[in-house]
Amino acid sequence: MHGQQNNSIYFLNNVQQSSQLNPSISNNCKFSIGGIIMPVTGQILPPIYFNYGNNGFAYKNIIYPGEGLQSDSLVTVFSNLSDATQFMNQLRKTNYLAFESNIDIIQATLNFRNQAFSFSITDKIITRFYYGEDFMRFLYELNGKNLLGTNANFTLGYDFNYYREYAFGYQRDINEKLSIGAKAKVLFGKANIYTENNSFQWRTDAIDYTYYFNTDLKINYSIPAFTLDNLYYSDSLHSFVIEDSVADVDMFDAIDYFTNNENRGLGLDLGATYILNNQFTFYGSIIDLGFIKWKTNSNTLTNNGDFIFSGIDVSRVLNSDSLSFQDILMDTIFHSTEVKFNNTAYSKFLPTKIYLGSTYTLNEKIAFGILVRGEIFQRKLHSSLTLSSNFYLSRKFQTAVTYSILNNSFLNFGLGFIYNTGPFQFYIVNDNITGMIFPQTARNINFRFGINWVFGCGVTNTTLIE
């Protein structure tokens, strides 16, 4: 299972940030507002979400204290054959290393009778590096052992997405049991790197050691302060030539960059909450249906073809005053595989998330929840599971204790709480508190915290009200 979002906040529905995961959830305050631009509170505890995820390994799996003569130093997993073999065998066919961060510039919610209106501005950064099991095996063994005679698929890719989101939300109680909600989003992209195709295969013949390569690579990018007009391979120079590449660092205007509206996109969130009876409530939501059209400084690089390498004719090097082995190899590779460059715009879809959950209310103070989350990324569904115990200790204090299975890890215990004092609401939520204490053991580390201003708040446990 692979997850990239703070699941524990889903059932902490008295904080307005929970509507980021389900727009049908509305807190019990008539008006709430928060964000980094709020006076004092936005700077003391700025509203930030951060997530790190790694479904392949934890730090302790690759670097750990040595034994025997190496007991006073750290060693890597590759220093021991049995440890390295065990590490390779636990890797998945495709492995992910991800970072994600959201900064709430402003978020406000107005509840009016049986409906709520919301508005938010959020800066979002999502980055993922993914690689195949064969890539890690090649780094350790090269191509002469387990990869010999097989089609090794390196499956290398990188996605970086930084954009600003303007969200307009509406929530309505249809009746005493059903609530629905939606958020329409206008998106403005700031920077993007997107590996659309990432196939790179290498087979080494087990008899004559001939190399067979096949590539199908496509990389799109839109980077501020960088313009590339052309890129091609030169036979005379035996290298790539970059034409009119300008890094406009000295001319970079931060204000223009952060306020630009050139790379536009649209997004949509949908959600529903259904109260079956006094005990059971069901939730469902789809988040980040949408895309961004990247136009500013947009470029695309492609490389397609097959290449067979059975050796270099030594006489060509010996009989030439200018050619080297590297020159001949580079010429052969790039004549066999086609490299193209263009400046066309491209579109990038957002990673869509799907949530399905339910709560069971034991009494006015205690409720239990279950949440299944799926994320569609690289045309694959990555899922996580969270179990929660929610405690409504008073009108001012709500807390949740959670257990999650995510990033192929079964040891994720989370903790979150909301505390209201006067017009201020403090919230801190984490899916893996043990990862914060022992980061060397964690495959997932995340947290979400901040301060909201809240007014006209009523009953604390909204899930108990029909």
RODRENDO-582334 format. One record per residue (C-alpha): x, y, z; residue number from 1. Coordinates in pm, whole numbers. Each point is the difference from the previous one (the first is absolute). Layout:
N
{r {X Y Z} NUM},
...
end
This chain:
466
{r {0 0 0} 1},
{r {120 344 -93} 2},
{r {-144 320 148} 3},
{r {86 367 -16} 4},
{r {-255 184 208} 5},
{r {-70 70 365} 6},
{r {-293 -242 54} 7},
{r {-44 65 373} 8},
{r {-161 341 -56} 9},
{r {-289 -151 -200} 10},
{r {-215 -66 308} 11},
{r {113 309 196} 12},
{r {-290 185 -157} 13},
{r {0 298 235} 14},
{r {304 143 -176} 15},
{r {-73 157 -338} 16},
{r {310 -160 -155} 17},
{r {-181 -338 3} 18},
{r {-210 129 -290} 19},
{r {317 -18 -214} 20},
{r {-55 -377 2} 21},
{r {-380 6 -17} 22},
{r {-191 318 -101} 23},
{r {-324 -133 151} 24},
{r {152 38 349} 25},
{r {-69 332 169} 26},
{r {107 102 347} 27},
{r {-249 113 264} 28},
{r {112 365 8} 29},
{r {-192 278 -168} 30},
{r {322 151 -129} 31},
{r {361 -119 -1} 32},
{r {306 140 -169} 33},
{r {369 -86 -5} 34},
{r {308 27 -215} 35},
{r {355 123 -5} 36},
{r {-112 358 -72} 37},
{r {-209 21 319} 38},
{r {147 250 248} 39},
{r {217 -160 271} 40},
{r {-153 -349 -12} 41},
{r {105 -55 -360} 42},
{r {361 63 95} 43},
{r {15 -163 347} 44},
{r {-123 -336 -129} 45},
{r {-33 26 -379} 46},
{r {-253 -245 -146} 47},
{r {222 -257 -171} 48},
{r {-36 -358 -117} 49},
{r {311 -210 -70} 50},
{r {33 -363 -107} 51},
{r {293 -229 -77} 52},
{r {-66 -348 -133} 53},
{r {222 -288 -111} 54},
{r {-156 -334 -93} 55},
{r {335 -169 -66} 56},
{r {201 31 320} 57},
{r {67 191 322} 58},
{r {330 166 89} 59},
{r {92 -283 239} 60},
{r {-31 -250 -289} 61},
{r {294 154 -188} 62},
{r {219 159 273} 63},
{r {44 -153 345} 64},
{r {264 -58 274} 65},
{r {270 -249 -93} 66},
{r {99 -312 188} 67},
{r {333 -143 112} 68},
{r {290 211 -127} 69},
{r {-252 250 -143} 70},
{r {-201 38 322} 71},
{r {116 361 45} 72},
{r {-118 115 -344} 73},
{r {-298 -3 -233} 74},
{r {-13 -242 -292} 75},
{r {-222 -29 -306} 76},
{r {-216 -295 -91} 77},
{r {227 -69 -299} 78},
{r {299 -80 222} 79},
{r {-147 -341 83} 80},
{r {-110 -249 -267} 81},
{r {-286 -154 197} 82},
{r {-135 340 108} 83},
{r {24 133 -356} 84},
{r {-181 -306 -139} 85},
{r {-278 35 258} 86},
{r {-31 373 -78} 87},
{r {-25 -63 -375} 88},
{r {-262 -270 47} 89},
{r {-228 229 203} 90},
{r {-9 271 -267} 91},
{r {-313 29 -210} 92},
{r {-14 -2 -378} 93},
{r {-47 379 14} 94},
{r {107 201 306} 95},
{r {-94 355 97} 96},
{r {168 276 197} 97},
{r {-231 297 52} 98},
{r {-21 340 168} 99},
{r {-310 214 28} 100},
{r {-71 334 164} 101},
{r {-300 235 17} 102},
{r {-1 353 137} 103},
{r {-340 156 71} 104},
{r {26 365 -98} 105},
{r {-360 53 109} 106},
{r {-295 -227 71} 107},
{r {-342 122 112} 108},
{r {-335 -174 58} 109},
{r {-340 161 59} 110},
{r {-285 -221 128} 111},
{r {-352 129 -68} 112},
{r {-293 -214 115} 113},
{r {33 -333 -183} 114},
{r {273 104 -241} 115},
{r {360 121 4} 116},
{r {217 207 -231} 117},
{r {378 -17 -4} 118},
{r {294 163 -172} 119},
{r {367 -85 15} 120},
{r {334 77 -163} 121},
{r {261 -273 36} 122},
{r {351 -47 -135} 123},
{r {64 -368 -76} 124},
{r {327 -177 -71} 125},
{r {-2 -367 -101} 126},
{r {315 -186 -103} 127},
{r {60 -370 -66} 128},
{r {299 -200 -114} 129},
{r {-69 -355 -109} 130},
{r {231 -279 -111} 131},
{r {-12 -368 -87} 132},
{r {142 -287 202} 133},
{r {239 -74 -288} 134},
{r {153 348 30} 135},
{r {102 -57 362} 136},
{r {126 -349 -83} 137},
{r {213 141 -283} 138},
{r {157 259 233} 139},
{r {107 -281 233} 140},
{r {79 -293 -233} 141},
{r {42 171 -338} 142},
{r {-127 -214 -288} 143},
{r {200 -321 33} 144},
{r {-190 -192 265} 145},
{r {-379 -14 52} 146},
{r {-63 236 -293} 147},
{r {208 -202 -247} 148},
{r {-216 -126 -286} 149},
{r {-314 178 124} 150},
{r {-184 314 -113} 151},
{r {87 241 281} 152},
{r {-259 281 21} 153},
{r {134 298 194} 154},
{r {-335 190 3} 155},
{r {153 330 109} 156},
{r {-226 302 39} 157},
{r {-40 331 180} 158},
{r {-303 221 58} 159},
{r {14 348 152} 160},
{r {-308 219 16} 161},
{r {-30 340 167} 162},
{r {-323 192 -45} 163},
{r {-237 241 173} 164},
{r {-360 -103 59} 165},
{r {-299 234 37} 166},
{r {-290 -211 131} 167},
{r {-368 100 28} 168},
{r {-202 -246 206} 169},
{r {-366 -63 66} 170},
{r {-149 -247 251} 171},
{r {-368 -70 60} 172},
{r {-206 -223 229} 173},
{r {-255 -153 -236} 174},
{r {-194 -144 293} 175},
{r {67 -132 350} 176},
{r {203 -290 -139} 177},
{r {176 114 -318} 178},
{r {254 280 -52} 179},
{r {180 73 -325} 180},
{r {282 235 -90} 181},
{r {214 115 -290} 182},
{r {301 221 -61} 183},
{r {77 166 -331} 184},
{r {368 83 -36} 185},
{r {191 238 -220} 186},
{r {367 -98 -26} 187},
{r {310 193 -100} 188},
{r {317 -199 -60} 189},
{r {336 129 120} 190},
{r {245 -278 -95} 191},
{r {-22 -353 -134} 192},
{r {218 -294 -102} 193},
{r {-194 -298 -129} 194},
{r {132 -334 -127} 195},
{r {-283 -108 -228} 196},
{r {173 -311 -141} 197},
{r {276 -170 195} 198},
{r {85 -331 -166} 199},
{r {371 -83 -19} 200},
{r {84 -368 -56} 201},
{r {342 -162 -13} 202},
{r {76 -364 -76} 203},
{r {349 -151 13} 204},
{r {32 -315 -207} 205},
{r {113 -289 220} 206},
{r {219 -151 -276} 207},
{r {181 277 -190} 208},
{r {-79 289 242} 209},
{r {-154 217 -269} 210},
{r {-202 290 143} 211},
{r {-356 57 -122} 212},
{r {-165 330 95} 213},
{r {-354 126 -52} 214},
{r {-113 349 102} 215},
{r {-337 171 12} 216},
{r {58 316 200} 217},
{r {-199 324 10} 218},
{r {73 281 244} 219},
{r {-208 318 22} 220},
{r {106 299 205} 221},
{r {-91 360 72} 222},
{r {265 172 209} 223},
{r {-4 373 89} 224},
{r {293 220 -105} 225},
{r {117 -258 -253} 226},
{r {-53 5 -377} 227},
{r {127 -268 -239} 228},
{r {-42 59 -373} 229},
{r {159 -312 -146} 230},
{r {187 -316 94} 231},
{r {161 -244 -244} 232},
{r {290 -241 -42} 233},
{r {295 121 -210} 234},
{r {195 -262 -201} 235},
{r {299 230 -36} 236},
{r {21 82 372} 237},
{r {-114 -348 116} 238},
{r {-218 158 266} 239},
{r {-327 179 62} 240},
{r {-29 364 -103} 241},
{r {-223 241 193} 242},
{r {-109 303 -200} 243},
{r {-114 328 155} 244},
{r {-25 -143 346} 245},
{r {-59 294 233} 246},
{r {-10 -24 377} 247},
{r {-165 332 87} 248},
{r {101 -9 366} 249},
{r {103 366 11} 250},
{r {-328 100 -168} 251},
{r {-214 -222 221} 252},
{r {-283 193 165} 253},
{r {-133 -190 300} 254},
{r {-322 203 19} 255},
{r {-83 -60 -367} 256},
{r {79 -369 39} 257},
{r {-217 -60 307} 258},
{r {-291 198 -145} 259},
{r {16 -130 -359} 260},
{r {-311 -152 -152} 261},
{r {140 -148 -320} 262},
{r {-14 -370 81} 263},
{r {-370 -43 66} 264},
{r {-198 -300 109} 265},
{r {-326 -113 154} 266},
{r {-80 -239 281} 267},
{r {-302 -144 177} 268},
{r {-65 -168 338} 269},
{r {-321 -193 73} 270},
{r {-119 -151 327} 271},
{r {-298 -144 186} 272},
{r {-86 -92 360} 273},
{r {-287 -232 89} 274},
{r {-126 -56 357} 275},
{r {-163 -344 7} 276},
{r {-106 15 366} 277},
{r {130 113 340} 278},
{r {295 -237 -30} 279},
{r {116 -18 -362} 280},
{r {109 280 -233} 281},
{r {148 -54 -347} 282},
{r {233 228 -195} 283},
{r {124 12 -359} 284},
{r {198 255 -199} 285},
{r {201 49 -320} 286},
{r {274 263 23} 287},
{r {205 173 -270} 288},
{r {-181 -86 -318} 289},
{r {176 239 -234} 290},
{r {301 107 -205} 291},
{r {240 287 -72} 292},
{r {95 120 -349} 293},
{r {370 91 9} 294},
{r {91 273 -250} 295},
{r {271 219 158} 296},
{r {356 -117 -86} 297},
{r {-149 -339 -90} 298},
{r {225 -255 -169} 299},
{r {-17 -370 -89} 300},
{r {288 -243 -51} 301},
{r {-55 -345 -154} 302},
{r {233 -290 -69} 303},
{r {-123 -309 -186} 304},
{r {172 -290 -170} 305},
{r {205 -316 23} 306},
{r {375 -26 33} 307},
{r {227 -305 -24} 308},
{r {354 25 129} 309},
{r {239 -287 -67} 310},
{r {324 191 31} 311},
{r {203 281 -157} 312},
{r {220 -27 -307} 313},
{r {339 82 153} 314},
{r {155 73 -340} 315},
{r {-226 307 -40} 316},
{r {151 152 311} 317},
{r {359 -103 -82} 318},
{r {-25 141 -354} 319},
{r {-152 333 109} 320},
{r {163 299 166} 321},
{r {-328 137 139} 322},
{r {-234 -294 72} 323},
{r {-11 -164 342} 324},
{r {-182 -309 125} 325},
{r {-252 231 167} 326},
{r {-63 190 -326} 327},
{r {-76 -319 -192} 328},
{r {-226 -130 275} 329},
{r {-195 326 22} 330},
{r {-42 18 -380} 331},
{r {-125 -359 -15} 332},
{r {-250 48 283} 333},
{r {-157 320 -127} 334},
{r {-14 -113 -361} 335},
{r {-188 -311 114} 336},
{r {-241 177 234} 337},
{r {-191 310 -107} 338},
{r {27 303 230} 339},
{r {-257 275 -56} 340},
{r {-57 338 163} 341},
{r {-290 243 -34} 342},
{r {-152 299 180} 343},
{r {-365 -106 -12} 344},
{r {-235 37 293} 345},
{r {-119 -311 183} 346},
{r {-264 -100 256} 347},
{r {55 -179 330} 348},
{r {-281 -163 197} 349},
{r {-12 32 377} 350},
{r {46 -315 209} 351},
{r {-364 -83 80} 352},
{r {-85 -131 348} 353},
{r {-301 -213 101} 354},
{r {-117 -34 363} 355},
{r {-256 -243 142} 356},
{r {-62 -6 374} 357},
{r {-241 -69 282} 358},
{r {-34 80 371} 359},
{r {-169 -189 279} 360},
{r {-114 216 292} 361},
{r {22 -184 330} 362},
{r {-128 286 213} 363},
{r {19 379 21} 364},
{r {371 -12 81} 365},
{r {142 -282 -214} 366},
{r {-21 -96 -370} 367},
{r {196 -242 -217} 368},
{r {80 43 -367} 369},
{r {142 -181 -301} 370},
{r {135 172 -312} 371},
{r {123 -145 -330} 372},
{r {193 235 -225} 373},
{r {102 -54 -360} 374},
{r {216 223 -215} 375},
{r {25 -29 -377} 376},
{r {358 68 -108} 377},
{r {175 -121 -317} 378},
{r {-322 -180 -97} 379},
{r {21 -215 314} 380},
{r {-207 -1 319} 381},
{r {201 39 322} 382},
{r {-194 -63 318} 383},
{r {19 40 378} 384},
{r {-216 -100 296} 385},
{r {-57 197 322} 386},
{r {-186 -101 316} 387},
{r {-85 274 249} 388},
{r {-131 48 352} 389},
{r {-147 346 53} 390},
{r {-53 147 345} 391},
{r {-217 307 68} 392},
{r {127 84 347} 393},
{r {-166 340 33} 394},
{r {-144 286 -201} 395},
{r {357 130 -36} 396},
{r {203 -314 -58} 397},
{r {-23 -275 -263} 398},
{r {267 -263 -67} 399},
{r {57 -298 -230} 400},
{r {228 -301 25} 401},
{r {59 -183 -328} 402},
{r {167 -305 -147} 403},
{r {90 -8 -370} 404},
{r {135 -242 -256} 405},
{r {181 199 -267} 406},
{r {323 -1 -201} 407},
{r {30 -376 59} 408},
{r {38 69 372} 409},
{r {-219 -139 281} 410},
{r {138 210 288} 411},
{r {-166 339 -38} 412},
{r {-171 135 311} 413},
{r {-136 351 -31} 414},
{r {-125 267 236} 415},
{r {-201 316 -52} 416},
{r {-180 254 212} 417},
{r {-202 317 -22} 418},
{r {-11 250 285} 419},
{r {-226 306 8} 420},
{r {73 291 232} 421},
{r {-188 323 -52} 422},
{r {-4 86 -371} 423},
{r {305 -216 -72} 424},
{r {8 -361 -110} 425},
{r {328 -194 12} 426},
{r {37 -324 -194} 427},
{r {287 -247 -44} 428},
{r {-43 -325 -193} 429},
{r {249 -276 -82} 430},
{r {-39 -343 -163} 431},
{r {319 -151 142} 432},
{r {110 137 336} 433},
{r {259 -279 35} 434},
{r {159 120 -324} 435},
{r {42 348 150} 436},
{r {174 -151 305} 437},
{r {202 -264 -189} 438},
{r {36 136 -358} 439},
{r {259 -265 -88} 440},
{r {-274 -266 18} 441},
{r {-270 189 -192} 442},
{r {-121 -40 -353} 443},
{r {-249 280 53} 444},
{r {33 327 193} 445},
{r {-269 266 -11} 446},
{r {-158 272 205} 447},
{r {-260 271 -34} 448},
{r {-38 288 243} 449},
{r {-123 357 27} 450},
{r {-230 247 172} 451},
{r {-349 102 -112} 452},
{r {-216 286 121} 453},
{r {-347 -143 78} 454},
{r {-325 173 96} 455},
{r {-346 -123 97} 456},
{r {100 -361 63} 457},
{r {-265 -236 132} 458},
{r {-7 -366 95} 459},
{r {341 -164 -24} 460},
{r {-84 -342 -148} 461},
{r {-179 70 -329} 462},
{r {0 -368 -98} 463},
{r {-253 -70 278} 464},
{r {-263 236 -133} 465},
{r {-265 -134 -236} 466},
end
